Amino acid sequence: MARKPWDELIKQQLKQEVGLGWTICCHKRSEGYSSGRVKLTRRDPEDGSRSSVMLPFEWDSKNGTKILNRVVAISEQMESNPQMTLKDAAAINPDVLESETAQTTGKKGTATAWKTIAEKFLATKAGQRSSSRSEWRRRVERTLACIESKPKPRTGQAVLERYKEMWFLGVMGEESGTQAGMEAGGDGRRRNLGDACAFLKWGVERCGAPRRYLPPDKEIIRELVGESLQTAQEKLTPALKDDQFTGLLDALLAADRKDLWLCVAVLGYTGCRPSELATLQVVNGEASVAGTKRNSKTMSQPAKRRLIMPLEIEGRNREGQRALDLFESGLVKLPKAVRNQIARVIDPKHPNPTDSFQAVGKEVAQQLKRFEHWQNLIAAQPELSVYSLRHAVAFRSAFGANRLPIRVISQLLGHNVATHVRHYGMWADTETTREEAQRFNEAVKS
């Protein structure tokens, strides 16, 4: 019996794979001669209307498998999204669709497809800062490692469960403590899973990956994040109390570290973020900074400047304003290492430029860590960090005889009221609670 021509065989296979309504042929131009390209036609099962697209393959037996895989992939796309047109389905990342569908041939597989998706996804983050792009790349690469691991996860939920196994748990399955990869209930887990979900969802909706890879519902995500053993209040970075803050300033002056004194004074009196020192300007005694926390929506917009003012401490002779005046005059400068990091961000001609302000804040923290008095503070209260200087201003504005309205301190610190309340609303340790209650009662006349 004579063997059927290859085109008849592939048409027969196509009917078995996708059913009726799909036809392929060698495209013929209006002049009557063949273009050599593959033409795909679909007949709508409801109204019988037809639509056609050209596929990027030559009508040749060596392309038979590629043609079949592409049509099957397009069919699956339209089946999963009935609103999609044939033209749109054929245009959605055909290289990715082919990789996914070709699993049956053994020539390409899921890993190859997701690597292609990953590069396309990361390309959408090109407008973000280098630090943000690095975070995205690390988390996407972790997700790829999960997809490629064995036994292979076949659903979005399985990918995230593998993510937890590989990156969150300790060697013995520890959820918390020093042995855990990431603390249960922490922001680290939440951000990692959030970015992994965004990547998986983008792959399905924009690149035609199978819908089984869609992320699971929020309840399952919460289970994977886990519950922290710490209370919300225990997680808060504590504020540096006024006596701790002024003691640190005095120690810096005694050690003749006027440069670091200036840095600490500006942070602890105005509450600006360490990274915002890079944008600090003082004109006629009035200080302002530009926000350094940017996202993909605000990266293309000029950074808005905001007024910052020192919240002074009684008995310190307006030390906060004196620090700003010294900064304006140039008589005292920030530490050289901090200025070098600022130059990397501000100076486009710097030999080692960066678009990330994070290095500025990290250098400020590094300078403090090397100072003995700060080391003693950390030894007594390990939860302290460089951000305790910023929190000191929020604390000073809320407790004691002098207080600021929440809207005002929120504006000075550069965040909205909801953020302020969320972060500082639980701030009242036993000592502060006792002091505030006593202060209130002493002001009440018998």
N, C-alpha and C positions, 0 to 999 in steps of 0.2 A: 504493500500500500504506500502510495506516494506521501511524503512528509508535507504537511501544510506549510505555506509560506509564513515567515516570521511575523508579518503584520496581522495575519489571520489569528495566529496563536496568541499574540499579545492582546488583540481585541477580545478574544474569548476569555483570557485571564482577567481582563479589566471588568467584563460583565460579571464574573464570579466575585470579584473583590468589591465593586461598588454598586452593582445592580444595573437596572435599566436607566436610560436617560443620559448616559455619558458615552460620547464617541470621540475617537481620534482618527486623524488622517493626515496625509501629506498635503500641506497647503498649496493651493494653486492660485496663481495671480490671475487678474482679469484678462490678461493677454492669452491665457490658456496654458502657460508653461509653469512647471513646478518651482517653488521657491526653496524646496528642500527642508523647510521647517515643519515642526509638528503643530497641528491645529487641534485644539480641544474644544468640543461643543457640548453644552449641557442643555437638555430640554427640561423646562420647569414642569413638575408632575401635576401642578394645579391648573395652569392655563395653557400649557403646551408651548409657551414662548421659548425661543432659543437665544442663547448668548454664547459667544465664542471668544477665546483668547489664544495667543500664540505662546508656545512653550519654548524655552531657550535650548532646544535640542534639534539636531539633524534627524530627519526621518531615515534611520539606519538601524539595522539589526543590532549593532554593537551598543546602541542606546536604549534597547528595549527595557531593561530593568530600571534605568533612570526614569524613563517615561512613565512606566507603571507606578513607581514609587511617588512621583510627583503628582499624578492624578489622584492616587489614593489619599495623599496628604491634603490636597485641595478639597477633596470630598469630605474628609473628616472635619476640616475647618468650617465648611458650610453647614455641615450637620450639627456642629456644636453651636453655631451662631447663625440661625435662619435668616437674620437681617443682612448678612454679608452677601455682596455680589460676587459673581465669578471673578471679575477683574480684581477686586480687592483681595480675595482669597489667594489668587495666583501671585499677587504682588507682595504678600507678607513674607518677608525674609525667606525666599525659596531655598537658600542654602541650608537654613536651619530645618525647614520642613523635610528636605530630602534626607538630612542626617538622621532625623527622628524616625522617618518611615523606613529607612533602609536597614533597620535592625534585623529584619527577616533575612537579609542577604548575607549578613555577617561582615559586610565591608565597612560600614559605619554604624555607630551606635549612639546611645544616649549621651555618653561622655563627650563625644565630638560635638554633638548638637549644643549641649549646654556650654561648652567652651566658646562656641560661636556666639551664643546668646550673651554670655558674660562680657565679651569684648564690646558688643553693641550696647549693652546696659551701661557699662563703665564709661563709654563714650558720651552718654547723656549727662555725666557728672563733670564734664570737662570745664565748666564754668565755675566750679567750686574751688575753694582754697586747697593748696597742696595737702594740708593736714587732713582735710575732709576726704579728699580723693584717696589718700592712703588708707583711711579707715574703711571706706567703701571697698577698696580693692582687697584688703585683708579679709573682710567678712564675706565677700563674694567668693574669694579663693577657698575659704573654709567651707562654704556651701558646696562648691564644686568637689572638694575633697570628700564630702559626705555622699554626694551623688555617685562618685566613682568608687566608694568603698564597697566591700563585700561582707555579707550578702547585699546586693544592690537594693536601695530603697526605691520602691515603685510609686510612691505617692508623696504629696507635699508634706503630709503629717509624718510619714516615715523619715523623710529627709531631716525634718526638724528634730525628731526624736534622736536620730543619729548625731545631729549637731550637738545636742545635749550630752550624749555619751562621749563624744570626741573632745569637746571643748569646755564643758562646764564641770564635769565630775572629776574627782581625784582618781588615782590609780586603783584604789579599793572602792570606788563608787561614792566617795565623800561628797556630800551636797554643800557643806559649809566648812569653815575653818581654813587653816593655812594649806591643807592638802588639796582643797577643792580648786578646780581651774577657775571658776567664777562663783562667787557667793550666791547662794539661793536667795531669790527675792531682790537681788541687786539691780541697779541700773545697767550694769554691764551685760547681764543676761538679757534684759529687756531690749537694749539697743541692738545687740547681736541678732536676736530673733526677729526684731522689727525689720532690720536691713535684709535678713535672709528671706523674710516673707515678701518684701518689696521686690526682690530679685526674682523669686519664683513666680509671683503674680505677673510681673512684667514679661517674663518668658512665655507664659501662657497666653496673655492677652495681646501682646505685641509681636511675638515671634512664632506663634502657632504651636508651642509645646503642648503635649497632651494635657487635658484639663485635670487629669488625676494629680498633677503637680501643684494645683492651687493650694495655698496655705489653708490649714484647718481653721475652725472658728476660734473666737477670742477665749473661750473657756479653756480649750486645750492649750492655747498659748500661755495662759495664766498658770496652768499646771506645770508646764515646762519651765517657766520662770521660777516657780516655787515660792515658798514662804520664808522670809528672813527670820532668823532667831533673834535679831535685834528689833527693838521697838523703833518707831519712826523718830522719836526724840533722841534715842541713842545714836542714830545715824547722822544727826546734825553735826556739822563742824562747829565747835563752840566758838563764841566770841572771846576776844582778848579783853578782859576787864580793864577798866581805866588804870588801876594801880599796876597791873602787869604791863600795860602799854607804856605808861610813863617811866616805869622802871627800865624797860628795854631802851627807850630813848636816852635816858640818863647814862646807861651803860655804853651805848654807842658813842656818846660824846666823850665819856671818860676814856674810851679806847681810841679817841681821835679818828673815829670812822664817820666823819661828817657827811661823806657821800652816801653811806648806807643809812645814816640818820635821816637825811633828806628823803630818801626813798620810803622809809618806814613811816615818817611823819606825814607825807602826802597821802599814803594809803590809809593810815590809821585815823587821820583827821577828816579826810574827804570821802572815804569809802569807795574810791574808784577801783576798778579791777586792776590787778597787777599788769596785765597786757595793755591797759589803756594808758600807762605811762608813756607809751610810744607816741601817743597823739596829744599829750598834755600841752596846752598853751596857756600862758598867763599874760594878760594885757592889762596894765594899770591896776594890778592887784586882783583882777577877776579871772578865775580859772575856768577852762572848759576842756572837755575831751570828746573824741569821736568814738562811737561804738566800735568795738573790735569783734563782737559776736555777730557774724554774718552767715546767711544761708543762701541757697541758690536763688531765692526770690529777691534778696537785697544786694547780692554781689555786684550787680550791674548798676546800682544806684549809688550816688555819692553818700558817704557816711554822714549822718547828721551829728552835729556837735551839740553837747548838752552842758549846761552850767553845773559846776561842782563848787561847793562851799565847805569850808572846814566847820565841823561841830566841835567847838573848843571845850577844854577841860578846865575847871576852876583851879586857879592858882598856878597856871602854866604860862601866864603872860602872853595870851593869844599866840601860842606856839604854832598852831596850824597855819595861820595867816603869815607868820614870819617865814615858815618853810616855803610857802608859795612865792613870797616876795624874793627870797634868796634864789629860788629857781628862775624867776623872771630876770633877776639881775645877772645871773651867771656866775656869781661869786662862789656858789657851791653847786657842784654838778652831781648827777646820778653816778653810781659806780661805773667805771669804764667798761666792765664786762656787760652791764645792762645796756649802756650806750651803743656798744658794738652790735648787740642783738637788735636794737631799735634801728640802727643804720641799715641792717640787712633788709628790713621791711620798708623803710622810708626812702632809702637812696637807691634809685634804679641802676646806678652805675657801680654799685657795690660788687666786688668780685665774687661774692657768694650770696646772691639775693634770695629772698623767700617772700611768699605772699601770705605767710602765716604769722600771726602775732603770738602764738603759743610759746615760742622760744623766749620771748621777753619775760613772760610770767614765770617760766621755768628757771630763768637765770636769776630773777629776784628771789625765788625760793631757795636756789642754790647758795646765793650770797648769805641768806639768813641762816641756813643750815650750818655754815662754817663758823658762825659767831657763837662764842661760848655761852653768853647769857641766854640766847635763844635755845641752845641745846639744853640748858638747865630747865627752861620753861617746858620743853617737850618731855623731858624726863619726868617732870611732875604731872604733866597733863598730855599724854601721847596723842590725844585727838586733835590738838592744835595744828594748824597749817597756816600758810601765808594768807589764806582767805580769812583767817580769824581776824586779821586787821580790818578787812572790809566789813565783816560781821560786827566788829566793835562799834562802828558808826551806827549800824542799825540798832544795836543794843542801847547805845547812848541816847538815841532819839526816842526810845520807848520807855526807859526807866529813869527814875530820878526826878528831881524838881523841875528841870527843863525838859519839855517834850515837843515833838513835832507832829503835825497831822500826818497820817499814813500817806496821803496823796503827795505831800511835799517830800517826805523822805524817799518814797518810791521814785519820784522824779529825779532826785539827787543821785540815787543809786543806779538809775538807768533801767528800771523795769516797771511793769504795771502793778497795780494794787493787788491783783489776784496772786501774782507771783510772790509779792512781798509777804502776804498773809500765809501763803502755802509754805514758804521757807521759814518764816520767823514767828508764825502764829503759835507754835508750841514752845517758844522760848521762855521758860520760867522754871529755873531749878529751885530746889528747896530753899536755898539761901536767899535768892532773889525774891521769891514769894514771901518769905518771912519779912524781909526788909521793906517791901512795898506795902504789905498789910500794916506793919508798924508805922510807916510813914503816914499812911492814910489815917490811922487811929489817932496819932499825935496831933494831926491837924483838926480833929473834931473837938469842939468845945464841950466840956462836961455840962 
